[in-house]
Amino acid sequence: MLTISEVEKSFGGRTLFKDVTLQVNREDRIGLVGPNGAGKSTLFSLILQTESPDHGLINFQRNITVGFLPQESAPAGEETVLELATAITPEVVDLQKKLKAWESEHPTELDHHDDIHARFDELGGYQLEAKAKQILSGLSFRESDFNRPAKEMSGGWVMRAHLARLLVQEPDLLMLDEPTNHLDLEALLWFQEYLKAYPGAILMISHDREFLNHLVDSIIEIRQSKIFRYRGNYEDYLVQRAAAEEQLVAAYKNQQREIAHLMEFVNRFRAKNTKAAQAQSKLKQIERMEKIEAPVSDDKKINFSFPQPQRSGLKVITLKDIHHAYGTNVVYEGIDFLAERDQRTVLVGPNGAGKSTLLKILAGVMPVQRGSRELGHNAKEGYYSQYRVEMLQPSRTVLEEALDTPQRITEQFVRTVLGCFLFRGDDVFKKVSVLSGGEKSRLALVKLLLDPPNLLLMDEPTTHLDMPSIDALVGALKQFAGTLIFISHDVYFIRALANHVVHVNAGKLTHYSGDYQYYLDKTKATSAREALTAGAKAEVVRPNPVEKTAAKTKEQKRHEAEQRQGRSRAKKDQQQLVHNLEKEIEGLEEKQAGLTAELEKPETYQQPGRAMEINRELIYVQERMAELTPEWEAAAVKLGTME
């Protein structure tokens, strides 16, 4: 379907590709990876023929259609969302405009334009609309959005509309550049399932490891001006690449030893008449060798220590009896929440459950309508949202903005951190005013890491980051000596950081005092990504039509009533058990806080033996809490199944 033969491409004296050859067949699912600047976008440009190779050929099979979704900045004009989603060819767009104009000018004379209707129908125009509506709904558009002008919507929603257009079009080769950046979790899951059955070939750039693992059957890596193809998904690629690198290192070392051995003979005997011919032969042997290049890793780990915040008290932030509503839509009725020092909590749950609302209440950017929000001793919050860029000064350069921090750090350190988050070389001298939305989000993230608070609240921090940048962020947050609460749909990021999970659904919070795998095990989730939206499917289930059955006997009715009463009693008993455990744990937490506070007082140590006594009590309290917490978790899960 697509053949790339011996392609070379250079920019400004730098060789991006050399002797690149690639074959893409129908139904291939290919992930394109490589460090930032390796040439992924350039390879896309060559395939799309917006750039020309310096050498080599790029050929398509006859009549092949190609569709491309850029990473951002897709256009939107006067058309509605539905018209944009059905604009699969210029002719269809032209017919849509003619029909719309005719209908507005002659609302009662539609039959006079039968030729346009016929051609539109011949191109499948009327079938396109039904398909587009289904796809738009899958991408989380509401029906009320279909006839809205696309230009009224945010850039992310315009990108979704363009993605819908490509899926309606169904090109033979679908090319996607970071397609998950603008999708919420449920739209992402729908999109992932949709692509599994896609009839054409897919070539995608993505930083989402979980997405690649579910979809691709091969990985193409761009490295050192070449491409390397690995069969399997992203995890398979990591294993195969590591093995290939080991073999390459071993082969390189063996060849270098052989060359050194031959050179030793040459250097010893080249001046002796009797051995000169043999020495010359050895030199020619070295020259004839196909030299193995010294292995160079493009994924160098950059290790540095970020500034650390002031230590907070044990209880970092507490919410009590929080009520929150948007008009008549009640999100929370009387919830409580506590985050302790060093916890790294991920909020999971279906769309609309209130995760972002909870994060904003915790961050103090959304006022408490009823209840209380209390920061603990020495606690200072910082909120990162991918849409929050108001704090940036448009007139400054990227470097000037990053250097504006109370921390004592060098310009070299700041430039290193900026480099990790895709601001490299002269990028640091760009004005903030010319940055894209994604670039501004990354700069806001850098500023937060360079002067971190001890309570860090983050909403989708990995959006607009490539894989090395995500690794750099993970490294920074692993060093972070504070409390982290975040929302993310990146399973790799969650697994790397979370040591506590809070499931948000239907106005309730369920805590899981363990990492993400612990949460998956407890909830018996079918997949790591679907567990992030657990609860969503239960909300949209519709009851089956009632089947007509024979009239129930009195005995059946009595038996069913007894079963209902038994379930009700069991549920009440379980509720009481959960309540009792919660009260005991709450009492122990209060006692722990009191004992800890007493230990911090100088006068405690003026009473002989009092500090030792407090420590003994603390050990008992901590051991008892360790016993009760798993009991409460098991009881809460059981109660959840009953409800």
Number of C-alpha atoms within 10 A of each C-alpha: 17 18 16 18 16 16 21 20 23 14 9 5 7 9 15 21 26 18 15 20 18 15 12 17 15 13 17 17 24 25 27 24 22 21 16 18 12 20 20 20 16 18 19 21 14 17 20 15 11 9 13 17 19 13 16 16 16 20 12 14 10 8 8 11 15 18 19 18 20 16 19 19 13 15 11 19 11 12 18 19 31 24 23 23 29 29 25 22 11 9 13 19 18 13 17 20 14 15 17 13 12 16 14 11 11 12 10 10 10 14 10 11 13 10 10 15 19 12 14 20 14 10 14 12 20 13 12 20 16 14 16 26 21 15 23 26 16 18 23 19 18 11 13 7 16 20 12 16 17 25 16 14 15 9 18 14 19 23 25 26 29 23 25 29 26 23 23 22 21 18 20 20 23 22 23 22 20 20 22 23 22 19 18 16 22 20 20 21 18 15 21 16 13 13 16 13 10 16 15 18 22 24 22 24 22 22 27 24 16 18 21 24 17 14 20 21 18 22 26 22 20 23 19 16 17 18 20 13 16 20 14 20 22 25 14 15 19 14 11 15 16 11 12 12 14 13 12 16 17 13 15 17 14 13 17 15 12 13 17 13 12 17 17 13 15 20 10 12 17 18 11 10 9 10 15 15 14 15 22 14 14 20 17 11 12 17 11 9 10 8 11 14 10 12 13 11 10 14 11 8 12 12 9 13 10 18 16 17 17 13 18 22 17 18 17 24 23 16 20 15 15 20 18 24 13 7 6 6 8 13 20 21 15 14 15 17 16 12 22 19 20 18 20 24 27 26 25 25 23 23 20 13 21 23 25 17 17 20 20 19 18 26 22 15 11 13 13 16 11 14 15 14 21 14 19 17 13 13 22 20 19 17 21 19 17 20 13 14 17 9 9 18 14 14 13 15 19 26 21 18 21 24 19 11 13 8 12 10 13 10 13 9 15 18 19 15 25 24 15 22 23 20 20 16 10 9 15 19 14 16 17 21 14 12 16 12 17 17 20 21 23 24 24 22 25 20 20 17 19 23 19 23 24 24 30 22 23 23 21 17 22 25 21 24 25 22 19 21 22 22 19 20 22 18 19 17 19 14 14 21 20 25 24 26 23 24 21 20 26 21 17 17 18 22 14 15 20 21 21 20 26 20 22 24 23 16 16 17 20 16 18 24 17 15 19 24 16 15 21 18 10 14 13 10 15 11 9 16 20 18 21 27 21 19 19 19 9 8 10 8 8 7 6 6 6 6 6 6 6 6 7 8 9 9 9 11 11 11 11 12 12 12 12 12 11 12 13 14 12 14 18 13 13 18 18 12 17 21 15 13 19 17 12 15 20 13 13 18 16 12 15 21 16 13 17 16 12 16 17 11 10 9 10 14 14 10 9 9 10 15 17 12 10 18 14 11 15 19 12 14 19 14 11 14 18 12 12 15 16 13 14 18 19 14 17 22 17 15 18 13 8 13 8
